[in-house]
Amino acid sequence: MSGITRMLEALGTDVEAAVRPAAAAGAEVLRTEVLRNVATLKEQSGNLREAIYKAYSRSQSSQGIATYHVSWRVPSKNKGHLPSAPHGHLIENGHWMRYAVARHPKTGRLYTLVRPEKRKSPRPKARASEAEKAAYYLPRPGGPLWVKARPFIRPAQAKFGEALAAAESELLRRLGLV
């Protein structure tokens, strides 16, 4: 019995060492699928593709449990060091387009048009009321338009089975059971 006990104890140590790489393998399957989904979108700048990440979460992991997050970086948490996609949530969930937009002739980027009488005044803060924004920006001709969602994160959930299989395969490989 002592031999079996030693083997189980050694296996327990090996399992601890293999949990994080196994979880990373599963998360990589999901990240790859998210990137594939992003590739099907009409690309504006490439920021979304570059902002997709897979990151280990220390706060949600513990002994025998490794958690990874797959998402896109946003500027407020990123502090500008890595590529970010500040409007990723608009693509993932859809949004109302209330104001007129134009494409900048040199950069090709979209920008919101400002009412002529407000051009010299400061822009409303991001959390300003809808009334403040409506008084500053030029309304969209024809009224608000719903821009439908083009999800890229949520459809990757269909790959959870493959992600689990990849994690399981990596765990077994690291334990020498395959």
C-alpha distance (Angstrom), angle and dihedral (degrees) to the residues before:
residue distance angle dihedral
M1 . . .
S2 3.80 . .
G3 3.83 89.6 .
I4 3.81 91.3 54.2
T5 3.81 90.8 46.2
R6 3.83 90.7 52.0
M7 3.82 90.5 48.3
L8 3.82 91.9 50.7
E9 3.81 91.1 47.2
A10 3.81 90.9 50.2
L11 3.79 90.2 46.8
G12 3.82 89.0 51.6
T13 3.81 90.4 55.4
D14 3.81 90.5 47.4
V15 3.82 90.8 48.9
E16 3.82 90.9 53.4
A17 3.81 89.8 52.5
A18 3.82 92.3 46.7
V19 3.82 99.9 46.7
R20 3.80 97.8 80.7
P21 3.86 96.5 46.5
A22 3.81 89.0 46.3
A23 3.81 91.7 52.1
A24 3.82 89.4 46.2
A25 3.81 90.2 54.3
G26 3.81 90.7 53.2
A27 3.81 92.4 46.2
E28 3.81 90.0 50.4
V29 3.82 90.0 58.5
L30 3.81 88.7 55.1
R31 3.83 93.3 44.5
T32 3.80 90.5 51.2
E33 3.81 90.4 51.4
V34 3.82 91.9 48.7
L35 3.82 89.6 51.3
R36 3.81 89.5 49.3
N37 3.81 89.4 51.5
V38 3.81 91.8 48.5
A39 3.82 89.2 51.6
T40 3.82 89.3 61.0
L41 3.82 91.7 58.6
K42 3.77 121.4 90.6
E43 3.79 100.3 -98.4
Q44 3.80 118.6 -131.1
S45 3.80 103.8 174.4
G46 3.80 108.6 -17.1
N47 3.81 90.5 -115.0
L48 3.80 93.6 120.6
R49 3.80 93.5 52.7
E50 3.81 90.7 48.3
A51 3.83 92.2 46.2
I52 3.83 96.6 57.4
Y53 3.80 110.1 109.9
K54 3.79 144.6 175.6
A55 3.81 112.3 -149.6
Y56 3.78 135.1 176.9
S57 3.80 113.0 -122.1
R58 3.79 112.2 -143.1
S59 3.80 92.3 -177.4
Q60 3.82 93.4 55.8
S61 3.80 96.2 40.1
S62 3.78 129.0 80.1
Q63 3.80 140.0 160.8
G64 3.80 106.6 -35.8
I65 3.84 92.8 2.4
A66 3.80 124.6 90.8
T67 3.80 119.8 -178.1
Y68 3.79 125.7 -165.7
H69 3.80 128.4 -173.1
V70 3.80 123.2 -145.6
S71 3.80 114.0 -166.4
W72 3.81 142.3 104.1
R73 3.79 128.2 -75.0
V74 3.80 119.6 -111.6
P75 3.82 123.1 -160.0
S76 3.82 97.5 -118.7
K77 3.82 93.1 62.6
N78 3.78 96.2 29.5
K79 3.82 98.9 55.1
G80 3.82 90.8 -148.0
H81 3.81 97.6 -73.6
L82 3.81 97.2 114.0
P83 3.81 133.4 31.4
S84 3.79 110.9 -76.7
A85 3.78 137.9 -173.0
P86 3.80 107.6 -147.4
H87 3.80 92.9 -177.8
G88 3.81 99.0 45.0
H89 3.80 91.0 113.9
L90 3.82 90.0 59.1
I91 3.80 90.7 56.8
E92 3.82 94.3 42.8
N93 3.82 96.0 46.9
G94 3.81 106.8 21.3
H95 3.82 124.9 -120.8
W96 3.78 147.2 -150.0
M97 3.80 116.1 -97.2
R98 3.81 102.0 -150.6
Y99 3.79 101.4 162.0
A100 3.80 135.5 56.6
V101 3.79 116.4 -100.7
A102 3.79 134.8 -164.9
R103 3.78 135.0 -169.5
H104 3.80 116.6 -113.9
P105 3.82 107.9 -117.0
K106 3.82 95.3 -136.9
T107 3.80 104.5 34.3
G108 3.81 99.5 28.3
R109 3.82 90.1 -136.3
L110 3.78 120.9 139.1
Y111 3.78 119.0 -116.8
T112 3.80 133.9 -180.0
L113 3.80 116.2 -107.9
V114 3.80 118.2 -120.5
R115 3.80 125.5 -142.8
P116 3.84 108.3 -100.7
E117 3.83 93.4 -120.9
K118 3.85 90.7 53.0
R119 3.82 99.0 50.3
K120 3.82 94.1 104.5
S121 3.81 96.0 42.8
P122 3.82 123.9 89.0
R123 3.79 118.3 -90.3
P124 3.85 116.7 -106.3
K125 3.79 116.3 -99.6
A126 3.81 118.0 -102.4
R127 3.80 90.9 -105.8
A128 3.83 94.8 45.7
S129 3.79 117.1 130.7
E130 3.79 119.5 -91.9
A131 3.83 88.2 -112.6
E132 3.84 91.4 57.6
K133 3.79 91.3 48.9
A134 3.82 92.1 46.3
A135 3.81 89.6 52.9
Y136 3.83 91.0 52.1
Y137 3.82 106.4 36.8
L138 3.80 126.9 61.3
P139 3.84 111.1 -108.3
R140 3.80 116.8 -116.2
P141 3.82 111.9 -101.9
G142 3.80 107.9 -108.8
G143 3.80 92.9 24.6
P144 3.79 130.7 -92.3
L145 3.80 118.2 -16.6
W146 3.81 124.4 -154.0
V147 3.80 109.9 -132.7
K148 3.79 105.7 -154.8
A149 3.76 122.3 -125.7
R150 3.79 119.4 -97.2
P151 3.80 99.1 -166.6
F152 3.78 118.5 -156.9
I153 3.83 101.7 163.8
R154 3.82 101.7 44.4
P155 3.83 96.5 52.5
A156 3.81 88.9 56.5
Q157 3.82 87.1 71.1
A158 3.81 86.0 79.3
K159 3.82 85.9 71.8
F160 3.82 94.9 59.0
G161 3.82 90.0 105.3
E162 3.81 91.8 53.2
A163 3.80 90.4 44.6
L164 3.80 90.8 52.7
A165 3.82 90.8 47.9
A166 3.83 90.4 50.6
A167 3.80 91.2 49.4
E168 3.79 91.6 47.2
S169 3.81 92.0 47.6
E170 3.82 92.0 50.0
L171 3.80 91.4 47.9
L172 3.81 92.4 51.0
R173 3.81 91.3 45.5
R174 3.79 91.9 52.0
L175 3.79 91.2 47.6
G176 3.81 89.9 51.7
L177 3.80 92.0 -120.4
V178 3.81 94.6 124.6
